[in-house]
């Protein structure tokens, strides 16, 4: 199930994408911050707060109430900017915030281009930050369009992410947690009764991101 050359050309992999970066992207407000910085060379936290609030409320910059801006700015200062800085996605020096890692923004742009309306972005990035979910995605992406759950368990049980889990224990986790989670993001269709996993188209593009994650 190899991606086409066109799909491969949509991302310039300047750096590896870390698990911390994917974890940081699993939040809509932080993605809005990165999208804002992508359009501007730099911004102050106050400017970011105004633009984020305008985006979230679908209004103009001038229409953002002062109290709303202050609430957003506090959340940026105490939670979101530190998270983005720890993930090395932004540089935050004094009163200036700049974009640090273009490659991770390209990941977000690439995922937005997936031809599906069912993706929940927070859920998808939550999957991508999970080493176990990434192991399952990699296994499914290189296999057949339909694969038995037991076969998936046999393959991923040997992955580092599953440590000393047996095949039986891995299959139980697949059945109760991992496969339903993947199904919620429209990447697979899981027939629990038959023990079959049907792989859907978007998984090809997502697996390219999985392959880029630094270990």
LUMROBA-47095 format. One record per residue: residue in one letter; x, y, z of N, C-alpha, C, CB in turn. Coordinates in steps of 0.001 Angstrom, whole numbers. Each point is the difference from the previous one (the first is absolute). Glycine has a CB too. Example, Ala and Ser with C-alpha at 12.3 -4.5 7.8 and 13.67 -1.06 7.14 Angstrom:
REM residues 2
ATOM  resn      n_u      n_v      n_w     ca_u     ca_v     ca_w      c_u      c_v      c_w     cb_u     cb_v     cb_w
ATOM     A    13190    -5690     7800     -890     1190        0      900     1200        0    -1892    -1173     1246
ATOM     S     1542     2223    -1966      820     1190       60     -770     1090      730     1184     -628    -2145
REM end
This chain:
REM residues 215
ATOM  resn      n_u      n_v      n_w     ca_u     ca_v     ca_w      c_u      c_v      c_w     cb_u     cb_v     cb_w
ATOM     X      833    -1202        0     -833     1202        0      867     1251        0    -1809    -1245     1215
ATOM     X     2668     1365    -2169      941     1116      -33     -701     1281     -401     1850    -1574     -559
ATOM     X    -1426     2695     1140     -545     1296     -375      529      406    -1359     -188      657     2410
ATOM     X     -572      184    -3081      415      476    -1309     1101     1030      145    -2287     -442     -911
ATOM     X     2990      720     -220     1056     1017       35     -568     1349      375     1281    -1259    -1724
ATOM     X    -2518     1541     1270     -623     1274      333     -183      134     1501    -1160        8    -2211
ATOM     X      696    -1083     2863     -166       43     1446     1342      187      688    -2020    -1461     -186
ATOM     X     3049      776     -308     1306       93      631      575     1397     -126      376    -2407     -478
ATOM     X     -701     3108     -598      552     1328     -219     -702     1075      817      625     -728    -2272
ATOM     X    -1736      390     2940     -742     1024      712      688      426     1288    -2074     -918     -986
ATOM     X     3040      139     1453      724      378     1218     1495       -7     -276    -1835     -952     1448
ATOM     X     2516     2007    -1051     1455       18      -68      487     -338     1411       76     1747    -1922
ATOM     X      470    -2937     2083      357     -446     1340     1356      592      396    -1322    -2143     -325
ATOM     X     1277     3368      842     1234      680      387      576     -581     1281     -824     2072    -1109
ATOM     X      -50    -2515     2000      444     -587     1258     -954    -1115      353     1025     2175      785
ATOM     X     -593    -3033      129     -931     -996      504    -1019      673      912     1767    -1797     -162
ATOM     X    -2932     1206      225    -1061      509      849        2     -809     1292    -1388      737    -2009
ATOM     X     1464      -70     3136       88     -714     1266    -1381     -338      540     2153     1163      479
ATOM     X    -2179    -2151      410    -1240     -324      678     -529     1176      791      725    -2359      115
ATOM     X      174     3152      487     -423     1188      740     -693     1006     -913     1894     -352     1595
ATOM     X    -1403      466    -2820     -617      924     -951    -1409     -447     -353     2259      560     -916
ATOM     X    -2419    -1855      687    -1332     -515     -320     -931      165     1186     1004    -1640    -1601
ATOM     X     -490     1449     2799     -806      200     1202     -439     1458       97     1229    -1871     1167
ATOM     X     -328     2780    -1469     -336     1428       42    -1065      351    -1029     2315      497      792
ATOM     X    -2272    -1164    -1926     -974      271    -1056    -1378     -570      311     1872        9    -1618
ATOM     X    -1969     -845     2638    -1286     -605      357     -856      975      804     1075    -2269       -3
ATOM     X    -1070     3515     -408     -792     1038      657     -302     1076    -1039     1055     -474     2287
ATOM     X    -2306      798    -2448     -401      924    -1066      566     1400      193    -2073    -1326     -272
ATOM     X     2116     1794     1496      526     1356      237     1470       78     -371    -1662      333     1844
ATOM     X     2434    -1373    -1521     1420       26     -355      183      -75    -1515      563    -1086     2197
ATOM     X    -1411      339    -2879       88      -31    -1465     -324     1368     -584     -630    -2432        3
ATOM     X     -311     3128      610     -333     1344     -465     1177      949      198    -2415     -419      536
ATOM     X     3126      275      577     1202      820      236     1016     -227    -1110     -384     -102     2490
ATOM     X      639    -1173    -2829      983     -306    -1040     -443      523    -1356      683    -2024     1278
ATOM     X    -1962     1895    -1586     -506      517    -1273      138     1519      -61    -1607    -1926     -140
ATOM     X     1385     2589     1275      165     1456       60     1452      392     -228    -1937      150     1579
ATOM     X     2855     -851     -930     1421      307     -168      493     -347    -1395      331     -398     2428
ATOM     X     -966     -570    -3080      370     -342    -1368     -266     1170     -937     -501    -2412      467
ATOM     X     -507     3210     -150     -359     1147     -851      759     1267      384    -2260    -1004     -303
ATOM     X     2934     1002     1473      704     1182      482     1418     -396      395    -2168     1046      803
ATOM     X     3090     -131     -928     1375     -319      360      163     -126     1509      786     1187    -2050
ATOM     X    -1559     -412     2813       56      -63     1453    -1245      671      557     2541        3       -8
ATOM     X    -2775     -199     1312    -1146      633      654      250       29     1490    -1575     -774    -1814
ATOM     X      950     1708     2487       39       21     1453    -1110     -922      512      945     2382       43
ATOM     X     -852    -2841     1212    -1088     -800      550    -1353      715      -69     1664    -1079     1502
ATOM     X    -1653     2384    -1303    -1261      758      -78     -562      -20    -1414      775     1476     1871
ATOM     X       98    -1302    -2860     -455      -55    -1398     -523    -1389     -341     1668     1772     -618
ATOM     X     -951    -2792     1073     -458    -1366     -240    -1363     -236      640     2382     -775     -100
ATOM     X    -2550     1261     1320    -1263     -195      705    -1155      615     -772     1227      -15     2174
ATOM     X    -1020     1211    -2703    -1055      669     -757     -343     -789    -1255      767     2216      883
ATOM     X      253    -2680    -1599     -238     -738    -1241     -596    -1379      263     1893     1238    -1044
ATOM     X    -1452    -1893     2089     -567    -1301      350    -1463      155      392     2260     -810      756
ATOM     X    -2554     1805       58    -1385      238      415     -889      327    -1196      828      811     2218
ATOM     X     -308       -8    -3145     -777      344    -1189     -299    -1242     -839     1049     2281       -6
ATOM     X      -59    -3166      -99     -191    -1238     -751    -1015     -903      685     2344      168     -852
ATOM     X    -2204     -325     2150     -878     -903      736    -1448      482       26     1952     -647     1387
ATOM     X    -2143     1962    -1402    -1357      558       51     -495      457    -1372      453      714     2343
ATOM     X      379     -967    -3379     -374      347    -1375     -441     1456      -97     -679    -2378     -404
ATOM     X     1561     3250      871     -303     1417      -19     1232      783     -405    -1745     -316     1769
ATOM     X     1620     1621    -1893     1130      843     -381      865      290     1216    -1353     1026    -1856
ATOM     X     2595     -588     1594      902      341     1098     -584     1110      858     1952     -691    -1398
ATOM     X    -2550     1681      742     -534     1143      733    -1191     -368      868      796     1454    -1828
ATOM     X    -1459    -2558     1486    -1212     -388      740      288     -896     1196    -1248      193    -2120
ATOM     X     2511     -548     2341      338     -867     1135      -81      815     1291     1507    -1442    -1463
ATOM     X    -2363     1056     2401      -94      745     1269     1305      -84      787    -2468     -456       70
ATOM     X     2761     1477      685     1249       54      759       82    -1134     1016       48     2481     -306
ATOM     X    -1172    -2813      949       51    -1053     1006      253    -1363     -637    -1552     1334     1438
ATOM     X     1009    -1549    -2647      251    -1250     -726     1469     -110     -366    -2341       27     -903
ATOM     X     2913     1079      422     1422       -2     -351      862     -316     1208     -455     1663    -1800
ATOM     X      102    -1091     2959      799     -236     1204      -74    -1461      439     -396     2373      698
ATOM     X     -781    -2977     -796     -147    -1407      377      851     -891     -905    -2334      463      835
ATOM     X     2286     -187    -2146      794     -782     -952     1487      228      237    -1859      139    -1689
ATOM     X     2230     1113     1944     1413      297      222      530     -724     1230     -320     2227    -1080
ATOM     X     -478    -2307     2133      437     -731     1190      209    -1483     -314    -1236     1644     1448
ATOM     X      330    -2204    -2246      144    -1411     -340     1235     -233     -869    -2489     -271      150
ATOM     X     2773     1215    -1028     1202     -112     -827     1243       92      878    -1218     1009    -1967
ATOM     X     1229      -62     2863     1186      256      817      299    -1152      957     -478     2439     -170
ATOM     X     -550    -2981      778      218     -993     1059      -38    -1439     -505     -997     1611     1584
ATOM     X      391    -1848    -2725     -159    -1385     -454      520     -236    -1411    -1968     -155     1475
ATOM     X     1413      856    -2443      220     -386    -1397     1376      387     -539    -2432      237     -322
ATOM     X     2890      975      597     1329      382     -494     1106     -817      673     -864     2315     -439
ATOM     X      813    -2577     1750     1011     -887      585       -4    -1392     -629     -220     1270     2123
ATOM     X     -964    -1798    -2416      -75    -1321     -632      622       22    -1383    -2072     -495     1294
ATOM     X     1759     1518    -2067      556      119    -1350     1506      231       40    -2188      908     -799
ATOM     X     2648     -159     1791     1436      257      124      734    -1275      420     -471     2409      600
ATOM     X     -112    -3166      338      620    -1255      429      108     -988    -1159     -910      364     2307
ATOM     X      -67     -316    -3216       12     -881    -1167      853      558    -1130    -2268     -788      636
ATOM     X     2888     1934     -388      866      659     -977     -742      368    -1284     1917    -1263      953
ATOM     X    -3174     1659     -773     -797      454    -1139        7     1513     -123    -1435    -2011      248
ATOM     X     1670     2702      873      110     1457      -40     1214      431      808    -2503      243     -266
ATOM     X     2981      936      -52     1001      684      820     -717     1140      721     1930     -604    -1595
ATOM     X    -1791      656     2889     -684     1021      811     1056      714      819    -2165    -1346      112
ATOM     X     2478     2564     -522     1021      793      671     -604     1337      398     1849    -1136    -1306
ATOM     X    -1957     1362     2610     -576     1247      462    -1431      145     -475     2261     1029        5
ATOM     X    -2487      -19     -825    -1345      278     -496     -140     -367    -1468     -206     1835     1671
ATOM     X     1058    -2740    -2159      -25     -362    -1417     -105    -1512     -155     1364     2038     -565
ATOM     X    -2306    -2461     -271     -188    -1420     -297      174     -195    -1502    -1584     -311     1980
ATOM     X     2430     -657    -2360      220     -302    -1415     -141    -1500     -216     1542     1995     -254
ATOM     X    -1808    -2364     -993     -116    -1407     -362     1384     -620      -65    -2121      452    -1281
ATOM     X     2289    -1646     1873     1325     -610       65      178    -1146     -976       87      658     2363
ATOM     X    -1135    -1469    -2576      190    -1217     -788    -1051      -75    -1102      979    -1180     2005
ATOM     X     -561     1529    -3185     -902        3    -1140     -519    -1409     -324     1224     1999     -891
ATOM     X     -400    -3016     1078     -380    -1356     -416    -1271     -460      695     2404     -523     -403
ATOM     X    -2558      865     1682    -1175     -447      726    -1247      721     -472     1435     -514     1957
ATOM     X    -1315     1771    -2344    -1135      706     -575     -406     -655    -1319      745     2147     1106
ATOM     X      235    -2618    -1865     -309     -701    -1245     -774    -1286      269     2061      973    -1037
ATOM     X    -1762    -1629     2149     -767    -1178      396    -1475      371      142     2019     -964     1184
ATOM     X    -2273     2050     -488    -1375      449      218     -664      354    -1324      634      856     2273
ATOM     X       69     -148    -3148     -564      359    -1298     -302    -1243     -827     1259     2162       66
ATOM     X     -357    -3133        4     -176    -1233     -761    -1226     -767      488     2479     -112     -381
ATOM     X    -2655       31     1681    -1156     -715      538    -1305      692     -357     1422     -822     1867
ATOM     X    -1406     2142    -1930    -1204      727     -363     -444     -320    -1429      673     1813     1582
ATOM     X      256    -2246    -2418     -307     -303    -1388     -575    -1401     -197     1810     1558     -635
ATOM     X    -1873    -2355     1701     -536    -1345     -128    -1454       61     -456     1574     -825     1789
ATOM     X    -1936      -61    -2684    -1339       10     -579     -974     -762      892      993      155    -2305
ATOM     X    -1290      410     3449     -991     -578      902     -574     1103      870     1194    -2228        0
ATOM     X    -2466     2138      293     -656      992      840     -171     -490     1432    -1177      856    -2016
ATOM     X     1598    -2092     2267     -298     -611     1289     1125      137     1023    -1436    -1582    -1221
ATOM     X     2583     2126      825     1120       66      928     -252     1004     1121     1524     -641    -1864
ATOM     X    -1306      199     3077       34      880     1155     1472      287      259    -2189     -928     1006
ATOM     X     2604     2184    -1212     1428      312       12      627     -247     1366     -406     1690    -1779
ATOM     X     -294    -1327     2849      554     -258     1332      205    -1491      209    -1127     2059      886
ATOM     X      161    -2850    -1306       98    -1456      134     1134     -545     -854    -2459     -125      461
ATOM     X     2598      654    -1691     1042     -490     -896     1394      263      566    -1532      387    -1939
ATOM     X     1765      801     2429     1317      292      566      234     -770     1281      -85     2260    -1021
ATOM     X     -986    -2534     1763      127     -853     1166      465    -1396     -406    -1796     1319     1160
ATOM     X     1301    -1804    -2284      434    -1293     -529     1461       65     -427    -2346     -492     -762
ATOM     X     2704     1547       63     1353      109     -528     1048      126     1099     -954     1057    -2026
ATOM     X      579     -479     3159      986      135     1079      181    -1306      771     -600     2417      189
ATOM     X     -304    -3373     -393       79    -1286      696      899     -960     -770    -2306      349      953
ATOM     X     3372     -808     -302      933     -906     -658     -684    -1301     -406     1867     1006     1321
ATOM     X    -2786    -1480     -495     -702    -1239     -327     -918      186    -1208      108     -669     2414
ATOM     X     -820     1771    -2456     -856      263    -1161      823      132    -1271    -1650     1137     1490
ATOM     X     2813     -493    -1383      852      134    -1179      477    -1363     -488      724     2262      796
ATOM     X     -424    -3172      134      427    -1342     -391    -1112     -718     -748     1534      -96     1979
ATOM     X    -2766      252    -1521    -1140     -627     -677     -206      617    -1383    -1080     -470     2232
ATOM     X     1155     1797    -2315     -175      677    -1290     1046     -454    -1010     -971     1974     1189
ATOM     X     2212    -2062     -766     1065     -427     -905     -248    -1409     -503     1606     1486     1196
ATOM     X    -2062    -2365     -315     -291    -1375     -394    -1139      -62    -1007      797     -778     2231
ATOM     X    -1858     1533    -1982    -1154      -19     -886      299      634    -1350    -1459       76     2000
ATOM     X     2288      976    -2007      243      742    -1230      771     -807    -1036      -23     2070     1346
ATOM     X      821    -3042     -911      820     -762     -941     -618    -1354     -325     2016     1159      886
ATOM     X    -3194    -1425     -341     -635    -1293     -229    -1110       79    -1030      561     -623     2324
ATOM     X    -1427     -372    -2285    -1126      -72     -924    -1098      961      446      553    -2405     -535
ATOM     X    -1533     2603     -354    -1110      883      337     -869     -577     1111       24      842    -2341
ATOM     X       27    -2163     2510     -750     -652     1066      924     -986      703    -2196      268    -1259
ATOM     X     2258     -182     2569      942     -830      737     -663     -511     1281     1957     1305     -954
ATOM     X    -1604    -2491     1355     -551     -572     1220      622      660     1226     -394    -2179    -1191
ATOM     X     -444     2381     2193      477      622     1251     1154     -796      601    -2304      907      423
ATOM     X     2206    -2226     -481     1041     -851      572     1334      221     -714    -1743    -1702      630
ATOM     X     1691     1896    -1938     1226      232     -761      631     1332      395     -920    -1359    -1907
ATOM     X       84     2363     2126      517     1295      451      651     -159     1371    -1787     1222    -1318
ATOM     X     1121    -1934     2215      533     -208     1347     1340     -725      -40    -2336      -64      891
ATOM     X     2438     -943    -1756     1243     -763     -100     1160      885     -441    -1329    -2050     -534
ATOM     X     1057     2976     -384     1052      881     -511      388     1067     1018     -840     -404    -2313
ATOM     X     -151     1101     2863      322     1138      862      461     -436     1389    -1667     1348    -1263
ATOM     X     1373    -2579     1669      444     -461     1319     1517      -10      113    -2062    -1384      170
ATOM     X     2735     1297    -1307     1465       -4       17      596     1405      -62      -72    -2226    -1095
ATOM     X     -778     3246      947      493     1376      -69      446      479     1374    -1530      457    -1936
ATOM     X     2503      449     1956      517      523     1260    -1102      629      854     2193      395    -1125
ATOM     X    -3186      210      457    -1057      704      721     -813     -924      891     -102     1618    -1867
ATOM     X       76    -2900     1528     -813     -941      764      824     -768     1029    -1510     -207    -1967
ATOM     X     2794      484     2043      900     -555     1002     -169    -1511      100      -79     2165     1262
ATOM     X     -367    -2644     -134      -52    -1452      210    -1415     -567     -140     1962      225     1515
ATOM     X    -2877      535    -2130    -1372     -474     -148      -41    -1227     -905     -861     2343      340
ATOM     X       50    -3321       43     -166    -1188     -828     -928      307    -1162      382    -1483     1992
ATOM     X     -444      580    -2945     -908      179    -1132    -1442       56      488     1618    -1192    -1515
ATOM     X    -1966      329     2468    -1367       -2      528     -329     1323      681      137    -2481      304
ATOM     X      788     2988      500     -225     1279      685     -104     1145    -1002     1235     -863     2006
ATOM     X     -413      800    -3047      -36     1037    -1030    -1325      -41     -749     2499     -129     -234
ATOM     X    -2981    -1058      -69    -1272     -111     -719    -1154      550      836      880    -2013    -1214
ATOM     X     -839     1766     2507    -1039      540      883       27     1529      -16      160    -2053     1460
ATOM     X     1039     2631    -1394      115     1469      -38     -450      555    -1342     1896     -120     1624
ATOM     X    -1551     -572    -2699     -467      411    -1320    -1524       34      -46     2067     -979    -1034
ATOM     X    -2672      -89     1537    -1453     -128      -72     -724     1059      831      309    -2439     -372
ATOM     X      166     2667     1588     -733      868      917      393     1483      -83     -187    -1966     1480
ATOM     X     1386     2252    -1938      474     1385       64      524      547    -1323      550     -440     2346
ATOM     X      467     -192    -2893      720      616    -1113     -805       37    -1294     2089     -772     1057
ATOM     X    -2685     -342    -1446     -749      -16    -1258    -1261      868       52      882    -2292     -403
ATOM     X    -1651     2277     1500    -1127      945       75      445     1459      -78    -1219    -1679     1368
ATOM     X     2381     1976     -782      514     1374      -53      360      378    -1431      872     -219     2349
ATOM     X     -238     -690    -3081      331      270    -1400    -1261      131     -845     2158    -1239      283
ATOM     X    -3169      455       37    -1243       56     -765     -692     1344      168     -244    -2469      257
ATOM     X      350     3052      933     -643     1294      248      587     1107     -859     -460     -734     2322
ATOM     X     1682      558    -2806      616     1018     -860      -98     -358    -1479     1558      549     1861
ATOM     X    -2378    -1547    -2187     -266     -344    -1392     1218     -583     -716    -1698     1802      -22
ATOM     X     2667    -2337      783     1179     -588     -626     -195    -1477     -290     1409     1671     1175
ATOM     X    -2248    -2325     -397     -304    -1418     -221    -1480     -230      252     2346     -686      669
ATOM     X    -2834     -421    -1197    -1314     -512      371      237    -1328      693    -1192     1174    -1944
ATOM     X      684    -1293     3153      299    -1174      811    -1256     -844      189     1835     1261     1175
ATOM     X    -1796    -2479    -1680    -1078     -970      196      382     -877     1186     -631       12    -2483
ATOM     X      157      368     3656      400     -685     1233     -458    -1449       14     -102     2176     1198
ATOM     X    -1083    -2440    -1726     -535    -1360       25      828     -950     -863    -2277      948      392
ATOM     X     2695     -460    -1561      785     -833     -910     1492       73      301    -1744      342    -1738
ATOM     X     2145      620     2576     1420      169      296      785      502    -1185     -200    -1794     1655
ATOM     X     -425     2646    -2487      629      500    -1218      143     1519       54     -957    -1934    -1289
ATOM     X     2076     2415      762      260     1434      -97       66      371    -1475     1257       23     2218
ATOM     X    -2107      903    -2616       -4      491    -1373      724     1341      -22    -2184    -1208     -535
ATOM     X     3230     1289     -256      825     1213      -39     -593      988     -990     2059    -1323      608
ATOM     X    -2220     2578     -175     -562     1041     -845     1098      890     -575    -2102      -52     1364
ATOM     X     1763      768    -2426      965      769     -786      891      965      754    -1603     -219    -1752
ATOM     X     1059     1049     2676      833     1005      661     1186     -559      763    -2017     1344      167
ATOM     X     1980    -2620      173     1091     -568      800     1334       88     -729    -1635    -1543     1081
ATOM     X     1627     1550    -2414     1253      102     -749      724     1298      321     -989    -1391    -1826
ATOM     X      247     2489     1806      610     1293      272      402      120     1461    -1354     1007    -1837
ATOM     X      529    -1518     2734      316       65     1415     1249     -817      306    -2430      323      529
ATOM     X     2597    -1454    -1187     1160     -840      264     1293      701     -376    -1409    -2012     -377
ATOM     X     1389     2915     -576     1217      760     -345      438      839     1183     -676       67    -2419
ATOM     X     -292      448     3170      327      776     1179      503     -913     1092    -1710     1711     -611
ATOM     X     1084    -2882      748      460     -977      983     1470     -338     -239    -2332     -939      181
ATOM     X     2686      742    -1448     1369     -375     -341     1003     1094      309     -918    -1453    -1762
ATOM     X      458     2693     1869      909     1130      222      252      272     1473     -807      972    -2122
ATOM     X       13    -1581     2991       99      330     1417     1321     -497      576    -2501     -105      199
ATOM     X     3199      980      485     1274     -371      598     -245     -943     1166     1025     2194     -703
ATOM     X     -185    -3216      817     -137     -978     1075     1006      289     1117     -811    -1720    -1660
REM end
